[in-house]
């Protein structure tokens, strides 16, 4: 492949760079939201997502127009690890890194299985009823986090101010989603954060010290995995975080399929699902190793492709480089660190609810019939187990199995063991054969 094609993809340099910058800003709000909600470093996240995108393009022959963003599916697990492995002074990011790297390795294993067994055999273990319920559980498990960010009083700030900021944030997000057009419609989260931040600033709720202390240019403060040396915490992080790869695997297949539907190219066949999984897995291994979140393909990416009708993969590589450059501006991290929790609480109300809604949409779009006992039982067991065991199960003093992981395993087993047809239907079929 010629250097010019790699850099610009046959497009004019000026146009390619402009579209690339636009693309990274469309991804920006969601990408930095994960570190804002979990306590990971936003600059490290931007850097890792930029490098991760370049790794993904290298593995996928540079033909898939995808940007790696920080995965929402891991938020609950990361928060759990942060609570157990962190503290006032402890840096929990290296332990999160162990878990993220393990999830990336699981992706590599799935990539190998897809290559050896074929796509259909692997995806057969994840029918819509299982994946839909998994996504619903993820969204609902995060609901208390969203409300705590709003209702928890900080210092001498009254709670009513928290509610004002949260309501303004939510209102602006809704207005942008319903009444804006074109590119602006793609970044309602970013608009909401800005509006909430300005409202909080006016109410005297913003601590500007992190922004004032931040330097203009600085390397991201990486937290490499090898700094986490406590074996029990490492095991806890891996058992909490790694199973999330099961959920994101299904999301990955959906995003790659959706990208292909927009561009008219079947990326599942060329360069192949095994390659896209491999690229995504290696991106997560790199990110986790540096103290960043898991990397994943983004639905927002598909939205930008559809809106701009620009399917040039080089645009995404330019966006990746721009994200890396942006991570080197210390003031950007300073601004992100000074965002008050009620702002993120307002964002989370919409975002976490939308995650659960995506699970519901998956069930509807796949015509899951809840008059059938097969679907009812799977949904009942998964939802009650996943939400009821929000703290997981302590197998020992050092090992905890998350409720999401338990729900996923039970759902997969039940989907394979239970008969899909009702007894009356099976009896009619037997009678017809006679």
DAWOGI-V739395 format. One record per backbone hydrogen bond with DSSP energy under -0.5 kcal/mol. CO is the residue of the C=O (numbers start at 1). NH is the residue of the N-H. Records with the same first field share a line. If there is no record, write none. Layout:
BEGIN
CO: NH + NH
END
This chain:
BEGIN
2: 6
3: 7
4: 8 + 9 + 10
5: 9
8: 11
12: 16
13: 17
14: 18
15: 19
16: 20
17: 21
18: 22
19: 23
20: 24
21: 25
22: 26
23: 27
24: 28
25: 29
27: 31
28: 32
29: 33
30: 34
31: 35
32: 36
33: 37
34: 38
35: 39
41: 45
42: 46
43: 47
44: 48
45: 49
46: 50
47: 51
48: 52
49: 53
50: 54
51: 55
52: 56
53: 57
54: 58
55: 59
56: 60
57: 62
58: 61
60: 63
63: 65
64: 66
67: 298
69: 296
71: 74
72: 75
74: 78
75: 79
76: 80
77: 81
78: 82
79: 83
80: 84
81: 85
82: 86
90: 92
92: 95 + 96
93: 97
94: 98
95: 99
96: 100
97: 101
98: 102
99: 103
100: 104
101: 105
102: 106
103: 107
104: 108
105: 109
106: 110
107: 111
108: 112
109: 113
110: 114
111: 115
112: 116
113: 117 + 118
114: 118
118: 122
119: 123
120: 124
122: 125
123: 126
127: 130 + 131
128: 132
129: 133
130: 134
131: 135
132: 136
133: 137
134: 138
135: 139
136: 140
137: 141
138: 142
140: 143
142: 146
143: 147
144: 148
145: 149
146: 150
147: 150 + 151
148: 152
151: 153
154: 157
156: 158
158: 161 + 162
159: 163
160: 164
161: 165
162: 166
163: 167
164: 168
165: 169
166: 170
167: 171
168: 172
169: 173
170: 174
171: 175
172: 176
173: 177
174: 178
175: 179 + 180
176: 180
181: 184 + 185
182: 185
183: 186
184: 187
185: 188
187: 191
188: 192
189: 193
190: 194
191: 195
192: 196
193: 197
194: 198
195: 199
196: 200
197: 201
198: 202
199: 203
200: 205
201: 204
205: 207
206: 208
207: 210
208: 212
209: 213
210: 214
216: 330 + 331
220: 222
224: 227
225: 228
227: 229
229: 231
230: 234
231: 235
232: 236
233: 237
234: 238
235: 239
236: 240
237: 241
238: 242
239: 402
241: 244
242: 245
243: 246 + 247
244: 248
245: 249
246: 250
247: 251
248: 252
249: 253
250: 254
251: 255
252: 256
253: 257
254: 258
255: 259
256: 260
257: 261
258: 262
259: 263
260: 264 + 265
265: 267
266: 269 + 270
267: 272
268: 273
272: 275 + 276
273: 277
274: 278
275: 279
276: 280
277: 281
278: 282
279: 283
280: 284
281: 285
282: 286
283: 287
284: 288
285: 289
286: 290
287: 290 + 291 + 292
288: 291
289: 225
290: 223
294: 71
296: 69
298: 302
299: 303
300: 304
301: 305
302: 306
303: 307
304: 308
305: 309
309: 311
311: 313
312: 315 + 316
313: 316 + 317
314: 318
315: 319
316: 320
317: 321
318: 322
319: 323
320: 324
321: 325
322: 326
323: 327
324: 328
325: 328
326: 329
328: 218 + 330
329: 332 + 333
330: 334
331: 335
332: 336
333: 337
334: 338
335: 338
336: 339
340: 343 + 344
341: 345
342: 346
343: 347
344: 348
345: 349
346: 350
347: 351
348: 352 + 353
349: 353
350: 354
351: 355
352: 356
353: 357
354: 358
355: 359
356: 360
357: 361
358: 362
359: 363
360: 364
361: 365
362: 366
363: 368
364: 367
368: 370
369: 372
372: 376
373: 377
374: 378
375: 379
376: 380
377: 381
378: 382
379: 383
380: 384
381: 385
382: 386
383: 387
384: 388
385: 389
387: 390
388: 390
389: 392 + 403
393: 395 + 401
399: 395 + 396
400: 402
401: 393
402: 406
403: 407
404: 408
405: 409
406: 410
407: 411
408: 412
409: 413
410: 414
411: 415
412: 416
413: 417
414: 418
422: 426
423: 427
424: 428
425: 429
426: 430
427: 431
428: 432
429: 433
430: 434
END
